Amino acid sequence: MNVIITGGTKGIGKAIGDLLLSKGHNISFCARSKDDVEALVEEWNKAYPDQMVIGEVCDMGVQEEVESFAVSVIHHMKQIDVLVNNAGVFLPGEILKEEAGALEQMINVNLYSAYHLTRKIAPLMTEQGSGHIFNMCSVASIKAYPNGGSYSISKFALLGFSKVLREELKPHGVKVTSILPGATWSNSWAGVDLPRERLMEANDIALSVVNAINMSPSAVVEEIIVRPQLGDL
Ligand SMILES: NC(=O)c1ccc[n+]([C@@H]2O[C@H](COP(=O)([O-])OP(=O)(O)OC[C@H]3O[C@@H](n4cnc5c(N)ncnc54)[C@H](OP(=O)(O)O)[C@@H]3O)[C@@H](O)[C@H]2O)c1
């Protein structure tokens, strides 16, 4: 299968890429850091020389860059089977106290990114009558957390987008899955003084993606809520 992952160089996106490559799939991914993109293309090409690995520098918060990324991926892969809208940014804060522009920035990266990329990729899937789109929401998509601020607003919106997309793509054979992870080890948690087992591993989220992909064409996992065993932080 040919898979697109946005924000693929670190954390959950990288874990999904690692797992899908290990199962023989081809990956296109993006991130903003050129060094990270180049390093990961080298790492994955070395580990999986017979599979396609395409890495592109792209700021998913900028519509023109999202659309160029889509054009390039379609050019290289021709058919797209899975799209993982994963790129996201978490700026903690409270609505009344966070910096001006926080909402706009997180709506751009956490919502519009998925909206614009999906509008370019989903038509290929409806045409082929198959495909699977994952939207990386959050438990903050269904519950307001302390210090969630505009992040939570953007993730509520992403879940809304995902639900609408599910209804629209239902008759076309294209699956849509919303993933709502709780706290998962990644850069966002760097420096937090907690025992390793208090948070989930990024690979736990990757496993849930693979499990959903492996269902028969007649079944779709609409929502996946995954939390640390000891609950939210
Ligand atoms: N970790 C958690 O606890 C948790 C919980 C619930 C939901 N989530 C969601 O899961 C997703 C991944 O989170 P993570 O914790 O794995 O994050 P992470 O470790 O910080 O990785 C984020 C990835 O996205 C890329 N990225 C960030 N902004 C981007 C942009 N504007 N354009 C393109 N790429 C961008 C980063 O690379 P560059 O910085 O080089 O661009 C990196 O590859 C996010 O949507 C997040 O909201 C995470």
Ligand as a Chemical Component Dictionary entry (heavy atoms), coordinates in Angstrom:
data_LIG
# 
_chem_comp.id                   LIG 
_chem_comp.type                 NON-POLYMER 
_chem_comp.pdbx_formal_charge   0 
_chem_comp.three_letter_code    LIG 
# 
loop_
_chem_comp_atom.comp_id 
_chem_comp_atom.atom_id 
_chem_comp_atom.alt_atom_id 
_chem_comp_atom.type_symbol 
_chem_comp_atom.charge 
_chem_comp_atom.model_Cartn_x 
_chem_comp_atom.model_Cartn_y 
_chem_comp_atom.model_Cartn_z 
_chem_comp_atom.pdbx_ordinal 
LIG N1  N1  N 0  1.828  13.171 22.148 1  
LIG C1  C1  C 0  0.622  13.262 22.694 2  
LIG O1  O1  O 0  0.460  13.154 23.915 3  
LIG C2  C2  C 0  -0.580 13.455 21.811 4  
LIG C3  C3  C 0  -1.855 13.226 22.355 5  
LIG C4  C4  C 0  -2.964 13.413 21.544 6  
LIG C5  C5  C 0  -2.826 13.809 20.238 7  
LIG N2  N2  N 1  -1.572 14.045 19.745 8  
LIG C6  C6  C 0  -1.478 14.488 18.348 9  
LIG O2  O2  O 0  -0.669 13.594 17.616 10 
LIG C7  C7  C 0  -0.014 14.286 16.567 11 
LIG C8  C8  C 0  1.477  14.019 16.630 12 
LIG O3  O3  O 0  1.939  14.482 17.888 13 
LIG P1  P1  P 0  3.360  14.075 18.494 14 
LIG O4  O4  O 0  3.197  14.178 19.960 15 
LIG O5  O5  O -1 3.852  12.826 17.873 16 
LIG O6  O6  O 0  4.229  15.333 18.031 17 
LIG P2  P2  P 0  5.822  15.504 17.852 18 
LIG O7  O7  O 0  6.588  14.416 18.478 19 
LIG O8  O8  O 0  6.072  16.923 18.275 20 
LIG O9  O9  O 0  5.997  15.396 16.265 21 
LIG C9  C9  C 0  5.319  16.274 15.436 22 
LIG C10 C10 C 0  5.678  15.945 14.005 23 
LIG O10 O10 O 0  4.955  16.848 13.156 24 
LIG C11 C11 C 0  5.856  17.692 12.467 25 
LIG N3  N3  N 0  5.240  18.999 12.374 26 
LIG C12 C12 C 0  4.929  19.868 13.366 27 
LIG N4  N4  N 0  4.397  20.989 12.861 28 
LIG C13 C13 C 0  4.367  20.812 11.520 29 
LIG C14 C14 C 0  3.950  21.629 10.443 30 
LIG N5  N5  N 0  3.467  22.874 10.628 31 
LIG N6  N6  N 0  4.073  21.151 9.175  32 
LIG C15 C15 C 0  4.580  19.915 8.955  33 
LIG N7  N7  N 0  4.995  19.098 9.935  34 
LIG C16 C16 C 0  4.889  19.556 11.203 35 
LIG C17 C17 C 0  7.151  17.654 13.268 36 
LIG O11 O11 O 0  8.307  17.950 12.488 37 
LIG P3  P3  P 0  8.833  19.478 12.339 38 
LIG O12 O12 O 0  8.843  20.075 13.692 39 
LIG O13 O13 O 0  10.178 19.365 11.694 40 
LIG O14 O14 O 0  7.846  20.152 11.429 41 
LIG C18 C18 C 0  7.147  16.195 13.701 42 
LIG O15 O15 O 0  7.559  15.359 12.653 43 
LIG C19 C19 C 0  -0.396 15.758 16.722 44 
LIG O16 O16 O 0  -1.473 16.075 15.882 45 
LIG C20 C20 C 0  -0.823 15.839 18.184 46 
LIG O17 O17 O 0  -1.709 16.895 18.429 47 
LIG C21 C21 C 0  -0.453 13.870 20.482 48 
# 
loop_
_chem_comp_bond.comp_id 
_chem_comp_bond.atom_id_1 
_chem_comp_bond.atom_id_2 
_chem_comp_bond.value_order 
_chem_comp_bond.pdbx_ordinal 
LIG N1  C1  SING 1  
LIG C1  O1  DOUB 2  
LIG C1  C2  SING 3  
LIG C2  C3  SING 4  
LIG C2  C21 DOUB 5  
LIG C3  C4  DOUB 6  
LIG C4  C5  SING 7  
LIG C5  N2  DOUB 8  
LIG N2  C6  SING 9  
LIG N2  C21 SING 10 
LIG C6  O2  SING 11 
LIG C6  C20 SING 12 
LIG O2  C7  SING 13 
LIG C7  C8  SING 14 
LIG C7  C19 SING 15 
LIG C8  O3  SING 16 
LIG O3  P1  SING 17 
LIG P1  O4  DOUB 18 
LIG P1  O5  SING 19 
LIG P1  O6  SING 20 
LIG O6  P2  SING 21 
LIG P2  O7  DOUB 22 
LIG P2  O8  SING 23 
LIG P2  O9  SING 24 
LIG O9  C9  SING 25 
LIG C9  C10 SING 26 
LIG C10 O10 SING 27 
LIG C10 C18 SING 28 
LIG O10 C11 SING 29 
LIG C11 N3  SING 30 
LIG C11 C17 SING 31 
LIG N3  C12 SING 32 
LIG N3  C16 SING 33 
LIG C12 N4  DOUB 34 
LIG N4  C13 SING 35 
LIG C13 C14 SING 36 
LIG C13 C16 DOUB 37 
LIG C14 N5  SING 38 
LIG C14 N6  DOUB 39 
LIG N6  C15 SING 40 
LIG C15 N7  DOUB 41 
LIG N7  C16 SING 42 
LIG C17 O11 SING 43 
LIG C17 C18 SING 44 
LIG O11 P3  SING 45 
LIG P3  O12 DOUB 46 
LIG P3  O13 SING 47 
LIG P3  O14 SING 48 
LIG C18 O15 SING 49 
LIG C19 O16 SING 50 
LIG C19 C20 SING 51 
LIG C20 O17 SING 52 
# 
